[in-house]
Amino acid sequence: MRTSKTLVAYFSLTGSTRLIGKAVAKELGADIEEIVPVRHYPLRGSWLYLYGGMQAVLGATPRLERTILNAHDYDIIIVGTPVWAGRMTPPVRSFLNSLALEGKKVAYFSTFQGSEGQSLKEMVDAGEGISLGEKGFKMTRKSTYDSVTAARQWAKELNR
Ligand SMILES: Cc1cc2nc3c(=O)[nH]c(=O)nc-3n(C[C@H](O)[C@H](O)[C@H](O)COP(=O)(O)O)c2cc1C
């Protein structure tokens, strides 16, 4: 029997979503790809919150630097986003819009400081695939270690 091929694709501005993505990919022996927008966001400051938050709420779909051309080769695609203004980030929206996920197994995760907001529901609605599950990870200084442990556990459950 063929083993299923899994891809973890994520956008991350400051590294938290990357950390969770890497833990999930390692647990599953999955490939991992970063979703990179052509126009980069500032790394900090009020303009980031204003512009990034507004773009997330408006449902913007920025151009991505490279599309993951062979996404269709994967049986399972796990997509991760930071939460911006209670939503998924614009690059992840672009990514989900660019893929035909119908009939594919998908799982979603988001990382946040306070709450996941609508991020996971939005991804499930945008993704069209057969959802294996979704999970949010709180990434404050206090909770990051536990979240990475929870991410490994979540990956194990997805693999069953
Ligand atoms: C523009 C912007 C908006 C954000 N909005 C929220 C929010 O609504 N709720 C929340 O809990 N965290 C919010 N955050 C915090 C991030 O979701 C959190 O730090 C996330 O883990 C960052 O992921 P990254 O390091 O992969 O970029 C926001 C951060 C930014 C930059």
The ligand as an SDF file (V2000), in Angstrom:
LIG
                    3D

 31 33  0  0  0  0  0  0  0  0999 V2000
   -1.4020   42.4740   12.0590 C   0  0  0  0  0  0  0  0  0  0  0  0
   -1.5510   41.5530   13.2380 C   0  0  0  0  0  0  0  0  0  0  0  0
   -2.8150   41.2950   13.7770 C   0  0  0  0  0  0  0  0  0  0  0  0
   -2.9580   40.3990   14.8390 C   0  0  0  0  0  0  0  0  0  0  0  0
   -4.2270   40.1320   15.3130 N   0  0  0  0  0  0  0  0  0  0  0  0
   -4.3960   39.2260   16.3060 C   0  0  0  0  0  0  0  0  0  0  0  0
   -5.6980   38.8950   16.7750 C   0  0  0  0  0  0  0  0  0  0  0  0
   -6.7210   39.4050   16.2960 O   0  0  0  0  0  0  0  0  0  0  0  0
   -5.8270   37.9980   17.7900 N   0  0  0  0  0  0  0  0  0  0  0  0
   -4.7150   37.3970   18.3680 C   0  0  0  0  0  0  0  0  0  0  0  0
   -4.8900   36.6090   19.2850 O   0  0  0  0  0  0  0  0  0  0  0  0
   -3.4600   37.6670   17.9310 N   0  0  0  0  0  0  0  0  0  0  0  0
   -3.2790   38.5730   16.9130 C   0  0  0  0  0  0  0  0  0  0  0  0
   -1.9990   38.8390   16.4500 N   0  0  0  0  0  0  0  0  0  0  0  0
   -0.8620   38.0920   17.0100 C   0  0  0  0  0  0  0  0  0  0  0  0
   -0.4460   36.9240   16.0900 C   0  0  0  0  0  0  0  0  0  0  0  0
   -1.5640   36.1710   15.6750 O   0  0  0  0  0  0  0  0  0  0  0  0
    0.4980   35.9540   16.8040 C   0  0  0  0  0  0  0  0  0  0  0  0
    1.5680   36.6430   17.3730 O   0  0  0  0  0  0  0  0  0  0  0  0
    0.9770   34.8590   15.8350 C   0  0  0  0  0  0  0  0  0  0  0  0
    1.3720   33.7190   16.5600 O   0  0  0  0  0  0  0  0  0  0  0  0
    2.1360   35.3470   14.9850 C   0  0  0  0  0  0  0  0  0  0  0  0
    2.5310   34.3400   14.0920 O   0  0  0  0  0  0  0  0  0  0  0  0
    3.9060   34.4190   13.2760 P   0  0  0  0  0  0  0  0  0  0  0  0
    5.0030   34.6170   14.3000 O   0  0  0  0  0  0  0  0  0  0  0  0
    4.0010   33.1280   12.5790 O   0  0  0  0  0  0  0  0  0  0  0  0
    3.8120   35.5980   12.3530 O   0  0  0  0  0  0  0  0  0  0  0  0
   -1.8250   39.7490   15.4000 C   0  0  0  0  0  0  0  0  0  0  0  0
   -0.5440   40.0360   14.8810 C   0  0  0  0  0  0  0  0  0  0  0  0
   -0.4070   40.9140   13.8180 C   0  0  0  0  0  0  0  0  0  0  0  0
    0.9700   41.1860   13.2480 C   0  0  0  0  0  0  0  0  0  0  0  0
  1  2  1  0
  2  3  1  0
  2 30  2  0
  3  4  2  0
  4  5  1  0
  4 28  1  0
  5  6  2  0
  6  7  1  0
  6 13  1  0
  7  8  2  0
  7  9  1  0
  9 10  1  0
 10 11  2  0
 10 12  1  0
 12 13  2  0
 13 14  1  0
 14 15  1  0
 14 28  1  0
 15 16  1  0
 16 17  1  0
 16 18  1  0
 18 19  1  0
 18 20  1  0
 20 21  1  0
 20 22  1  0
 22 23  1  0
 23 24  1  0
 24 25  2  0
 24 26  1  0
 24 27  1  0
 28 29  2  0
 29 30  1  0
 30 31  1  0
M  END
$$$$
